[in-house]
Amino acid sequence: MSKSEYWKYPSPYVERWRIQQSHLDHYQHVNNVAYLSQLERLAWAHSNSLGLHFTDYAELDRGMVIRRHELDYLAPCHLGDELECATWIVACQRALSLTREFQFYCPRRTQTVFTAKTQFICVSMTTGTPKRMPEKFQRIYGSACLEQAEVG
């Protein structure tokens, strides 16, 4: 199977994640907190690759904070597994919010083991109140957003 056949959407941003002992829970499966940490790392890495860094957030007094997570654990992962972790921006309501989807694929098992959907909202970093996305966020995140036809 080619990579394009197992990804939910085309052109993902992908990083590899090798499961270490510190990622495991008492059942010797990857802990849910480890998945959440990986989502955060992946989202930041993708934003950085698009040209947005935390320094931009601080300079513009804006941040994209999580409003809602949907997490689906499809198969357990274990010590030594190496996952291909993908993300896409699937919706960008340029005034205030954006939505990312995530898919973690295990080549050893040839299956998707985890998916997630996260809605972010733009806030002032100094007050924490919702604020309109700066033009730079709208331009960069908006240009990375998948077309609605691809997501549907």
Secondary structure, 3 states (H helix, E strand, C coil): CCHHHHCCCCCCEEEEEECCHHHECCCCCECHHHHHHHHHHHHHHHHHHHCCCHHHHHHHCEEEEEEEEEEEECCCCCCCCEEEEEEEEEEEECCCEEEEEEEEEECCCCEEEEEEEEEEEEEECCCCCECCCCHHHHHHHHHHECCHHHHC
